[in-house]
Amino acid sequence: MKTLKELEKIRYDEAAEKSGKIKVLVGMATCGIAAGARPVMNSFANEIRTRGIKNVELAMMGCIGMCSLEPIVEVYDVGGTKTTYIKMDEVKAARVVKEHILGGNVCKEYTAE
């Protein structure tokens, strides 16, 4: 392990494997909030609640240094694979829940890759 990013990945990988849950992290630092992260977080929460999804943990994260791409959302599947979504909004968040979290298909047009 050589970087803080590698350490972070190990932490989330282990947490996901232990809990058996999908992790959804929304960037809620000042830059994310200014770019519209609050409605994105609310959209994820509403979709998860109204669809009755039990295997998802929704949480906030701080700035990851890519402020121009905010709002940023990271989704960690149960195996620890991370998908980073950029320039999110409420509509995109609802689609990520439907297609990625429930359907297992990454919404590639919203990713940083």
Steps between C-alpha positions, in 0.01 A plus 500: 500500500651829388223758498213622710267402214616136527439506875152642445418226249608231746279655769191513279564155352514345846197692623292398197598136531420490872166675470388344171367842402549732209655831611387827342712800596395851400760779504361748752796733550445870429583453131252216464223683681557811289474286185170341608590195711216550750223426247708206371528357853126551552423327170708195598333489842150527351563235234652258750214554747210490252635190326555327834865424431662353812852412382620858439685726740478868404759734651681828448865544408729800491680660211710269286671786314299498179281801569432572133326159471263547795252375603695174525355166612698184567322165491679199652346166414501211746830377356663840557508618139466878488316697234540878506214704359559866415289811443200330655149636543174362641391334175838331452493382863161335449630328187812374684275344765280333239766385255818456706391420854194295410595386150875455536576710190737796539369823340825552309403836352506650854836355603846652519656219296 
